[in-house]
Amino acid sequence: MSHKIVTFGEIMLRLAPYDYQRFVQADRYQATYGGGEANVAVSLSMYGNDVQYVTKLPANPIGDAAIASVHKYGVGTDHVARGGDRMGIYFLEHGASVRPSKVTYDRANTAISEVTSDDFDWTAIFAGKEWFHTTGITPALSPATAQATIDAAKAAKAAGVTVSCDLNYRGKLWTREEAKKVMTEVVQYTDVIIANEEDCADVFGIRASTTDVHKGELDVDHYREVAQEVMKISKAKMVAITLRESLSASDNNWAAMLYDGKDFFLSKKYTLHIVDRVGGGDSFGAGLIHSLVAGKSPADALEFAVAASALKHTIPGDFNLVTEAEVNAVAGGNTSGRVQR
């Protein structure tokens, strides 16, 4: 069954050197498009949902190409505002083994950072919709996008729409103090909060005391406490936390947990050899939304989301271009990677 979902945020042009080259080596870049909320929209559309992606882009051929990059996967773009002078760019240097990936942003003064209250009619956008998703990246771009994110979450709640938010702290975009102020308000209108090992600490100062993400060590029991504390300062009904054990840039262990206010659920753990980890958290969020809006149990929703994200780590680019059947196969234990003929 198709469900009506809205996502809101910035899409960027992604430029990455080929073949794991350093920036200093590169004489050509691969151009693709991506961004947290756009990535979620594409995943949800791939699963058969009716998705509208809301953003603002300049009225030029690059803005047109960005719209086409999601539209070709079935994502609706009826409410994309046009205007401003430029769209954001991010440069990605793929890491390998002990060398980490690096991201350099070029996203100052982008079209979406200059949004106004006239750009989006949230009442019309949320009419007849079931779910709204955004992240902590968009409000970090400017005071205008922070207000737009708050306005969108408020409007969604007023319309009876379920709201999810991935905290997605980006230290290159704003300070922890700024993030805490804005996101504390956003989560008052949020039903499902999604975070990773570091987000809760960076945004709300809530830490898992015996975890060191840089050593690849995670104490799951302490993340239960983190989820409880996050729920106390929000209006959320569920808190999901992805659990990444980073063995190297090339190899990670991947799992997640979910707290529904009463019970804790821990997923199975996947050992991943990474092709491209960008969008891994977004693919988790999309899998969780797809499952919950369809009425799956928290435990089943968690397993689907983690399996979906495990698959994303094998796919170049920001988008998780997999079907529901492929995710179900992995969630069901088919992880051998044998050739299908």
ZALUM-384195 format. One record per residue (C-alpha): residue number from 1; residue in three letters; x, z, y. Coordinates in steps of 0.02 Angstrom, whole numbers, plus 50000, padded with zeros to 5 digits. Example, Ala and Ser with C-alpha at 12.3 -4.5 7.8 and 13.67 -1.06 7.14 Angstrom:
ZALUM-384195
{rovex 1, "ALA", {50615, 50390, 49775}}
{rovex 2, "SER", {50684, 50357, 49947}}
END
This chain:
ZALUM-384195
{rovex 1, "MET", {50000, 50000, 50000}}
{rovex 2, "SER", {50064, 49954, 50173}}
{rovex 3, "HIS", {50074, 50092, 50303}}
{rovex 4, "LYS", {50080, 50073, 50493}}
{rovex 5, "ILE", {50241, 50142, 50565}}
{rovex 6, "VAL", {50327, 50136, 50736}}
{rovex 7, "THR", {50512, 50164, 50776}}
{rovex 8, "PHE", {50591, 50176, 50949}}
{rovex 9, "GLY", {50773, 50159, 51001}}
{rovex 10, "GLU", {50918, 50048, 51049}}
{rovex 11, "ILE", {50980, 49900, 50948}}
{rovex 12, "MET", {51159, 49843, 50979}}
{rovex 13, "LEU", {51273, 49698, 50944}}
{rovex 14, "ARG", {51401, 49754, 50815}}
{rovex 15, "LEU", {51574, 49676, 50818}}
{rovex 16, "ALA", {51691, 49716, 50674}}
{rovex 17, "PRO", {51861, 49646, 50622}}
{rovex 18, "TYR", {51864, 49559, 50454}}
{rovex 19, "ASP", {51949, 49623, 50297}}
{rovex 20, "TYR", {51977, 49804, 50349}}
{rovex 21, "GLN", {52092, 49751, 50491}}
{rovex 22, "ARG", {52135, 49868, 50635}}
{rovex 23, "PHE", {52072, 49823, 50807}}
{rovex 24, "VAL", {52251, 49785, 50859}}
{rovex 25, "GLN", {52266, 49656, 50719}}
{rovex 26, "ALA", {52101, 49568, 50743}}
{rovex 27, "ASP", {52089, 49393, 50816}}
{rovex 28, "ARG", {51907, 49370, 50763}}
{rovex 29, "TYR", {51756, 49483, 50741}}
{rovex 30, "GLN", {51602, 49474, 50633}}
{rovex 31, "ALA", {51444, 49488, 50739}}
{rovex 32, "THR", {51289, 49575, 50671}}
{rovex 33, "TYR", {51154, 49687, 50745}}
{rovex 34, "GLY", {51104, 49865, 50712}}
{rovex 35, "GLY", {51053, 50035, 50780}}
{rovex 36, "GLY", {50977, 50191, 50705}}
{rovex 37, "GLU", {50793, 50157, 50735}}
{rovex 38, "ALA", {50809, 49970, 50705}}
{rovex 39, "ASN", {50894, 50007, 50538}}
{rovex 40, "VAL", {50749, 50119, 50488}}
{rovex 41, "ALA", {50623, 49986, 50540}}
{rovex 42, "VAL", {50706, 49852, 50432}}
{rovex 43, "SER", {50712, 49966, 50279}}
{rovex 44, "LEU", {50530, 50013, 50297}}
{rovex 45, "SER", {50480, 49832, 50315}}
{rovex 46, "MET", {50582, 49787, 50160}}
{rovex 47, "TYR", {50475, 49914, 50066}}
{rovex 48, "GLY", {50316, 49824, 50121}}
{rovex 49, "ASN", {50262, 49928, 50269}}
{rovex 50, "ASP", {50187, 49865, 50432}}
{rovex 51, "VAL", {50322, 49915, 50556}}
{rovex 52, "GLN", {50332, 49895, 50744}}
{rovex 53, "TYR", {50503, 49917, 50825}}
{rovex 54, "VAL", {50500, 49969, 51008}}
{rovex 55, "THR", {50650, 49945, 51123}}
{rovex 56, "LYS", {50703, 49861, 51284}}
{rovex 57, "LEU", {50818, 49709, 51288}}
{rovex 58, "PRO", {50877, 49589, 51421}}
{rovex 59, "ALA", {50781, 49426, 51435}}
{rovex 60, "ASN", {50926, 49316, 51381}}
{rovex 61, "PRO", {50983, 49228, 51220}}
{rovex 62, "ILE", {51077, 49382, 51156}}
{rovex 63, "GLY", {50920, 49487, 51176}}
{rovex 64, "ASP", {50824, 49349, 51085}}
{rovex 65, "ALA", {50951, 49354, 50943}}
{rovex 66, "ALA", {50935, 49542, 50927}}
{rovex 67, "ILE", {50746, 49527, 50912}}
{rovex 68, "ALA", {50765, 49388, 50783}}
{rovex 69, "SER", {50884, 49498, 50681}}
{rovex 70, "VAL", {50744, 49621, 50640}}
{rovex 71, "HIS", {50598, 49501, 50650}}
{rovex 72, "LYS", {50666, 49395, 50507}}
{rovex 73, "TYR", {50645, 49545, 50392}}
{rovex 74, "GLY", {50463, 49564, 50440}}
{rovex 75, "VAL", {50480, 49695, 50577}}
{rovex 76, "GLY", {50352, 49678, 50717}}
{rovex 77, "THR", {50420, 49662, 50894}}
{rovex 78, "ASP", {50256, 49653, 50991}}
{rovex 79, "HIS", {50302, 49800, 51104}}
{rovex 80, "VAL", {50483, 49756, 51146}}
{rovex 81, "ALA", {50506, 49765, 51335}}
{rovex 82, "ARG", {50616, 49634, 51417}}
{rovex 83, "GLY", {50725, 49664, 51569}}
{rovex 84, "GLY", {50892, 49732, 51626}}
{rovex 85, "ASP", {51061, 49647, 51624}}
{rovex 86, "ARG", {51139, 49686, 51456}}
{rovex 87, "MET", {51121, 49758, 51283}}
{rovex 88, "GLY", {51236, 49882, 51201}}
{rovex 89, "ILE", {51387, 49834, 51097}}
{rovex 90, "TYR", {51483, 49936, 50971}}
{rovex 91, "PHE", {51650, 49893, 50893}}
{rovex 92, "LEU", {51676, 49952, 50714}}
{rovex 93, "GLU", {51846, 49967, 50631}}
{rovex 94, "HIS", {51816, 49991, 50445}}
{rovex 95, "GLY", {51919, 50130, 50369}}
{rovex 96, "ALA", {51993, 50134, 50195}}
{rovex 97, "SER", {52067, 50270, 50085}}
{rovex 98, "VAL", {52141, 50403, 50200}}
{rovex 99, "ARG", {52111, 50302, 50360}}
{rovex 100, "PRO", {51940, 50340, 50437}}
{rovex 101, "SER", {51821, 50213, 50512}}
{rovex 102, "LYS", {51817, 50210, 50702}}
{rovex 103, "VAL", {51678, 50165, 50821}}
{rovex 104, "THR", {51704, 50116, 51004}}
{rovex 105, "TYR", {51548, 50102, 51112}}
{rovex 106, "ASP", {51514, 49983, 51254}}
{rovex 107, "ARG", {51337, 50034, 51298}}
{rovex 108, "ALA", {51337, 50093, 51479}}
{rovex 109, "ASN", {51200, 50027, 51593}}
{rovex 110, "THR", {51107, 49939, 51453}}
{rovex 111, "ALA", {50929, 49880, 51468}}
{rovex 112, "ILE", {50857, 50025, 51370}}
{rovex 113, "SER", {50955, 50154, 51471}}
{rovex 114, "GLU", {50856, 50096, 51624}}
{rovex 115, "VAL", {50682, 50110, 51549}}
{rovex 116, "THR", {50537, 50161, 51660}}
{rovex 117, "SER", {50367, 50235, 51622}}
{rovex 118, "ASP", {50292, 50061, 51647}}
{rovex 119, "ASP", {50390, 49982, 51504}}
{rovex 120, "PHE", {50289, 50056, 51361}}
{rovex 121, "ASP", {50103, 50092, 51341}}
{rovex 122, "TRP", {50121, 50228, 51210}}
{rovex 123, "THR", {49932, 50249, 51191}}
{rovex 124, "ALA", {49916, 50066, 51141}}
{rovex 125, "ILE", {50074, 50070, 51035}}
{rovex 126, "PHE", {50014, 50217, 50930}}
{rovex 127, "ALA", {49834, 50160, 50910}}
{rovex 128, "GLY", {49797, 50152, 50724}}
{rovex 129, "LYS", {49973, 50203, 50673}}
{rovex 130, "GLU", {50021, 50334, 50544}}
{rovex 131, "TRP", {50203, 50377, 50576}}
{rovex 132, "PHE", {50328, 50375, 50721}}
{rovex 133, "HIS", {50517, 50387, 50702}}
{rovex 134, "THR", {50655, 50408, 50829}}
{rovex 135, "THR", {50828, 50488, 50837}}
{rovex 136, "GLY", {50941, 50594, 50945}}
{rovex 137, "ILE", {51043, 50439, 50989}}
{rovex 138, "THR", {50917, 50361, 51107}}
{rovex 139, "PRO", {50892, 50513, 51222}}
{rovex 140, "ALA", {51082, 50528, 51236}}
{rovex 141, "LEU", {51093, 50362, 51328}}
{rovex 142, "SER", {51022, 50418, 51496}}
{rovex 143, "PRO", {50898, 50539, 51576}}
{rovex 144, "ALA", {50773, 50396, 51574}}
{rovex 145, "THR", {50787, 50371, 51385}}
{rovex 146, "ALA", {50779, 50559, 51358}}
{rovex 147, "GLN", {50614, 50564, 51452}}
{rovex 148, "ALA", {50550, 50409, 51361}}
{rovex 149, "THR", {50588, 50489, 51193}}
{rovex 150, "ILE", {50497, 50649, 51242}}
{rovex 151, "ASP", {50350, 50548, 51309}}
{rovex 152, "ALA", {50341, 50446, 51148}}
{rovex 153, "ALA", {50344, 50600, 51036}}
{rovex 154, "LYS", {50209, 50685, 51141}}
{rovex 155, "ALA", {50100, 50530, 51138}}
{rovex 156, "ALA", {50121, 50511, 50951}}
{rovex 157, "LYS", {50067, 50691, 50920}}
{rovex 158, "ALA", {49919, 50669, 51036}}
{rovex 159, "ALA", {49867, 50517, 50935}}
{rovex 160, "GLY", {49877, 50613, 50771}}
{rovex 161, "VAL", {50031, 50518, 50714}}
{rovex 162, "THR", {50162, 50604, 50604}}
{rovex 163, "VAL", {50330, 50614, 50695}}
{rovex 164, "SER", {50504, 50614, 50619}}
{rovex 165, "CYS", {50669, 50630, 50709}}
{rovex 166, "ASP", {50847, 50612, 50647}}
{rovex 167, "LEU", {50955, 50727, 50754}}
{rovex 168, "ASN", {51102, 50604, 50747}}
{rovex 169, "TYR", {51219, 50691, 50869}}
{rovex 170, "ARG", {51342, 50573, 50953}}
{rovex 171, "GLY", {51479, 50667, 51044}}
{rovex 172, "LYS", {51536, 50508, 51132}}
{rovex 173, "LEU", {51367, 50495, 51219}}
{rovex 174, "TRP", {51327, 50672, 51278}}
{rovex 175, "THR", {51378, 50854, 51268}}
{rovex 176, "ARG", {51314, 50983, 51147}}
{rovex 177, "GLU", {51231, 51074, 51292}}
{rovex 178, "GLU", {51139, 50917, 51347}}
{rovex 179, "ALA", {51087, 50880, 51168}}
{rovex 180, "LYS", {51020, 51054, 51139}}
{rovex 181, "LYS", {50915, 51052, 51297}}
{rovex 182, "VAL", {50831, 50885, 51260}}
{rovex 183, "MET", {50817, 50896, 51072}}
{rovex 184, "THR", {50744, 51071, 51078}}
{rovex 185, "GLU", {50597, 50993, 51169}}
{rovex 186, "VAL", {50587, 50839, 51057}}
{rovex 187, "VAL", {50574, 50945, 50898}}
{rovex 188, "GLN", {50423, 51035, 50968}}
{rovex 189, "TYR", {50328, 50874, 50931}}
{rovex 190, "THR", {50418, 50833, 50768}}
{rovex 191, "ASP", {50347, 50856, 50593}}
{rovex 192, "VAL", {50500, 50802, 50492}}
{rovex 193, "ILE", {50678, 50836, 50551}}
{rovex 194, "ILE", {50822, 50742, 50471}}
{rovex 195, "ALA", {51003, 50792, 50494}}
{rovex 196, "ASN", {51174, 50785, 50414}}
{rovex 197, "GLU", {51304, 50921, 50381}}
{rovex 198, "GLU", {51362, 50927, 50563}}
{rovex 199, "ASP", {51207, 50886, 50667}}
{rovex 200, "CYS", {51126, 51057, 50656}}
{rovex 201, "ALA", {51286, 51139, 50716}}
{rovex 202, "ASP", {51319, 51015, 50855}}
{rovex 203, "VAL", {51142, 51011, 50924}}
{rovex 204, "PHE", {51075, 51186, 50892}}
{rovex 205, "GLY", {51230, 51288, 50851}}
{rovex 206, "ILE", {51163, 51323, 50676}}
{rovex 207, "ARG", {51307, 51319, 50553}}
{rovex 208, "ALA", {51333, 51326, 50366}}
{rovex 209, "SER", {51465, 51462, 50364}}
{rovex 210, "THR", {51567, 51412, 50210}}
{rovex 211, "THR", {51567, 51224, 50232}}
{rovex 212, "ASP", {51711, 51115, 50293}}
{rovex 213, "VAL", {51654, 50934, 50303}}
{rovex 214, "HIS", {51832, 50875, 50334}}
{rovex 215, "LYS", {51887, 50946, 50166}}
{rovex 216, "GLY", {51740, 50874, 50071}}
{rovex 217, "GLU", {51673, 51047, 50029}}
{rovex 218, "LEU", {51488, 51088, 50047}}
{rovex 219, "ASP", {51402, 51252, 50004}}
{rovex 220, "VAL", {51224, 51201, 49967}}
{rovex 221, "ASP", {51158, 51379, 49971}}
{rovex 222, "HIS", {51208, 51398, 50153}}
{rovex 223, "TYR", {51118, 51237, 50199}}
{rovex 224, "ARG", {50959, 51320, 50139}}
{rovex 225, "GLU", {50986, 51448, 50275}}
{rovex 226, "VAL", {51021, 51309, 50401}}
{rovex 227, "ALA", {50857, 51222, 50358}}
{rovex 228, "GLN", {50761, 51385, 50380}}
{rovex 229, "GLU", {50840, 51417, 50550}}
{rovex 230, "VAL", {50803, 51240, 50610}}
{rovex 231, "MET", {50622, 51259, 50559}}
{rovex 232, "LYS", {50609, 51421, 50659}}
{rovex 233, "ILE", {50656, 51337, 50824}}
{rovex 234, "SER", {50544, 51185, 50798}}
{rovex 235, "LYS", {50368, 51140, 50747}}
{rovex 236, "ALA", {50430, 51045, 50595}}
{rovex 237, "LYS", {50345, 51054, 50427}}
{rovex 238, "MET", {50498, 50985, 50335}}
{rovex 239, "VAL", {50686, 50985, 50362}}
{rovex 240, "ALA", {50796, 50864, 50265}}
{rovex 241, "ILE", {50986, 50876, 50266}}
{rovex 242, "THR", {51101, 50744, 50192}}
{rovex 243, "LEU", {51254, 50813, 50102}}
{rovex 244, "ARG", {51409, 50705, 50109}}
{rovex 245, "GLU", {51569, 50759, 50021}}
{rovex 246, "SER", {51699, 50645, 50099}}
{rovex 247, "LEU", {51838, 50623, 49972}}
{rovex 248, "SER", {51910, 50480, 50074}}
{rovex 249, "ALA", {51847, 50338, 50185}}
{rovex 250, "SER", {51820, 50238, 50025}}
{rovex 251, "ASP", {51744, 50368, 49910}}
{rovex 252, "ASN", {51609, 50497, 49943}}
{rovex 253, "ASN", {51491, 50607, 49846}}
{rovex 254, "TRP", {51315, 50593, 49915}}
{rovex 255, "ALA", {51160, 50703, 49896}}
{rovex 256, "ALA", {51028, 50786, 50004}}
{rovex 257, "MET", {50911, 50934, 50012}}
{rovex 258, "LEU", {50735, 50958, 50079}}
{rovex 259, "TYR", {50645, 51115, 50135}}
{rovex 260, "ASP", {50455, 51110, 50158}}
{rovex 261, "GLY", {50433, 51285, 50227}}
{rovex 262, "LYS", {50411, 51359, 50056}}
{rovex 263, "ASP", {50519, 51273, 49926}}
{rovex 264, "PHE", {50694, 51198, 49927}}
{rovex 265, "PHE", {50730, 51036, 49837}}
{rovex 266, "LEU", {50905, 50973, 49795}}
{rovex 267, "SER", {50932, 50792, 49743}}
{rovex 268, "LYS", {51048, 50725, 49610}}
{rovex 269, "LYS", {51223, 50683, 49671}}
{rovex 270, "TYR", {51293, 50506, 49678}}
{rovex 271, "THR", {51477, 50461, 49674}}
{rovex 272, "LEU", {51498, 50313, 49791}}
{rovex 273, "HIS", {51634, 50184, 49817}}
{rovex 274, "ILE", {51594, 50127, 49992}}
{rovex 275, "VAL", {51575, 49950, 50056}}
{rovex 276, "ASP", {51496, 50000, 50223}}
{rovex 277, "ARG", {51433, 50175, 50262}}
{rovex 278, "VAL", {51358, 50134, 50433}}
{rovex 279, "GLY", {51169, 50155, 50421}}
{rovex 280, "GLY", {51181, 50271, 50272}}
{rovex 281, "GLY", {51085, 50409, 50359}}
{rovex 282, "ASP", {50957, 50286, 50427}}
{rovex 283, "SER", {50925, 50219, 50253}}
{rovex 284, "PHE", {50897, 50397, 50193}}
{rovex 285, "GLY", {50772, 50426, 50333}}
{rovex 286, "ALA", {50680, 50265, 50295}}
{rovex 287, "GLY", {50668, 50308, 50111}}
{rovex 288, "LEU", {50601, 50481, 50151}}
{rovex 289, "ILE", {50472, 50413, 50274}}
{rovex 290, "HIS", {50416, 50277, 50153}}
{rovex 291, "SER", {50389, 50404, 50015}}
{rovex 292, "LEU", {50305, 50539, 50118}}
{rovex 293, "VAL", {50185, 50423, 50209}}
{rovex 294, "ALA", {50135, 50356, 50038}}
{rovex 295, "GLY", {50094, 50532, 49979}}
{rovex 296, "LYS", {50239, 50563, 49859}}
{rovex 297, "SER", {50289, 50741, 49820}}
{rovex 298, "PRO", {50436, 50814, 49919}}
{rovex 299, "ALA", {50546, 50810, 49764}}
{rovex 300, "ASP", {50508, 50627, 49726}}
{rovex 301, "ALA", {50525, 50579, 49909}}
{rovex 302, "LEU", {50697, 50659, 49916}}
{rovex 303, "GLU", {50759, 50569, 49760}}
{rovex 304, "PHE", {50697, 50401, 49825}}
{rovex 305, "ALA", {50781, 50430, 49994}}
{rovex 306, "VAL", {50949, 50477, 49919}}
{rovex 307, "ALA", {50946, 50330, 49799}}
{rovex 308, "ALA", {50903, 50212, 49942}}
{rovex 309, "SER", {51048, 50277, 50044}}
{rovex 310, "ALA", {51167, 50265, 49896}}
{rovex 311, "LEU", {51123, 50080, 49886}}
{rovex 312, "LYS", {51153, 50056, 50073}}
{rovex 313, "HIS", {51334, 50110, 50053}}
{rovex 314, "THR", {51359, 49952, 49948}}
{rovex 315, "ILE", {51290, 49830, 50077}}
{rovex 316, "PRO", {51387, 49759, 50227}}
{rovex 317, "GLY", {51303, 49777, 50396}}
{rovex 318, "ASP", {51186, 49908, 50468}}
{rovex 319, "PHE", {51028, 49858, 50374}}
{rovex 320, "ASN", {50982, 49919, 50199}}
{rovex 321, "LEU", {50920, 49756, 50124}}
{rovex 322, "VAL", {50847, 49823, 49961}}
{rovex 323, "THR", {50674, 49827, 49885}}
{rovex 324, "GLU", {50571, 49974, 49826}}
{rovex 325, "ALA", {50596, 49917, 49646}}
{rovex 326, "GLU", {50785, 49917, 49666}}
{rovex 327, "VAL", {50783, 50092, 49739}}
{rovex 328, "ASN", {50670, 50155, 49599}}
{rovex 329, "ALA", {50791, 50083, 49471}}
{rovex 330, "VAL", {50936, 50181, 49543}}
{rovex 331, "ALA", {50831, 50339, 49564}}
{rovex 332, "GLY", {50782, 50319, 49382}}
{rovex 333, "GLY", {50964, 50321, 49326}}
{rovex 334, "ASN", {51012, 50137, 49323}}
{rovex 335, "THR", {51179, 50156, 49411}}
{rovex 336, "SER", {51296, 50060, 49296}}
{rovex 337, "GLY", {51305, 49908, 49411}}
{rovex 338, "ARG", {51300, 49789, 49264}}
{rovex 339, "VAL", {51268, 49607, 49304}}
{rovex 340, "GLN", {51084, 49560, 49296}}
{rovex 341, "ARG", {51052, 49390, 49216}}
END
